[in-house]
Amino acid sequence: MSTIEKENEGFLQLIRQARIEHQSDPEFQGEGWTWVHELDDEGFFIFLYLVHDYKQQIISKKEFEDTIYTLVILRHKLIPPELQTRLGVPIRWQLQLLFDLYEKMKHTIMSWEDCQNFLEDRLTKLPIRQDN
């Protein structure tokens, strides 16, 4: 197993553990929160990142859900799988791109095209690892 695969597996294991712990949080139980259980591991990590803003009432429940889905879609559409497999970019770095975008979105109204341009620009600046 390569270094990048080990790093990603450890990271994903942490997310899986957080998912188990989340299941006992009464605030996010019930019908209105079933969508959280449908998120993939990376989507769940995005959920965990945004939950602070939701709890601080910076974003509403609807904005919370919509933003998570938007970031998940952007990830799947714009962050190519070969970043990990061919170029050795860890999952956590890929997710950091989305968090950077989210932080910008909190202060700036951004179109879909603006989001794409932001991510494409950041993708060109990622450090590429040679030990994968």
N, C-alpha and C positions, 0 to 999 in steps of 0.2 A: 504494500500500500504506500503510495507516495505521501510526501509531506502535506501537500494540499488536501489530499483525501482524508488523512488523519485529522488535520485541523478542522475540516468541514464536518466530519463525523462527530468530533467532540462538541462542536458548536451546535449541531442539530440535536445531539443528546441533551444538551442543556435546555434547548427549546422544548423538547418532549417532556422533560421533567417539569418545566414551568407550566406546560399544558395540564399536567396531572394536578399540580398544586392549584391551578386556576379553577379547576372543577369544583373546589370546595368554597370558592368565593361567592357568597350569596348575592352580592351586588350584580353579578353577571349571569344569573340563572333565570330561567323562565323563557316563555315563548319569544319575547322580544330580542333574545340573545342567541337563538339557535344558529344564526349565521356564523357566529364565532367558531363553532364546532366544525364548520365546513371549510375553514381556512386550511391551506397547506402549512407546513412548518414555518416557511418564510413569511407567509401571510400572518400567522399567529405572532411571530416576532414583531411584525409591523404593528399589530394590535397592541402588544405590550408596550411598544414605544409611545404610541399615541394615547394610551390609557391615562397617563398623567394629565394631559391637556383636557381630556374628557372629565376627569375627576375634579380638576380645577375650574371647570365650566368655561374653558377657553373655546371649546367646540361643543356643539350640541350632540345629542345621540345620533341624529340623522347625519350631521356633518362627519361625525366619528366614523360611522359605517361607510359613508360615501368616500371619504378620504382613504380609508383602508382599501376599499375595492379599486379606487383609482390608482393607488400606488402598486397594488398587486398586478393590475392590468399593464401599467407602464413597465413593471419589472419583466413580465412575460413577453411584452412586445419589443422592448428596447434594449434589454440587457441580454445579449446573446449567450446561449449555453457554452459556447467555446471560450468565453472568458474564464470559466473554471477549468474546463477540460484541456484546452489547448494553450491558454495563456497563463494559467495558474493564479487567477484572481479569486481569493477566498470568498465564500458566501457572505461573510460579515462585511467585507469591503463593498460588495455589491449592494447590500442592504444600506450601508452608510450613504451611498449615493442617493437612495430614496429618502433617507432621513434629512439629508442636506436639502433636497428638493422640497420636502414637507416644511422645513423651517423657513425656506424662502416663500413658500406658498402662504404661510401664516401672515406675512407682511406685505405681500404683493399679489394682486389679482393676476393669475396666469392662465393663458389659454392652453389647450392641449398642445398646440405647436410650441408655445413657450416652454412647456414641460419637456417636450421632446428635445428641443434645442439645448436646454439646460443639461439634460442627461447625456446627450451626445457629446457636448463639450467636456463634461466631467469624465466620460469614458475615455476620451483621448489622453487624459492626464493621469490615468491610473498607472501606478508602478506595476510592471510585469515581473513576476517571480520566475527565476530560472531553475528552482529546485523542486519543481512539481513532478 
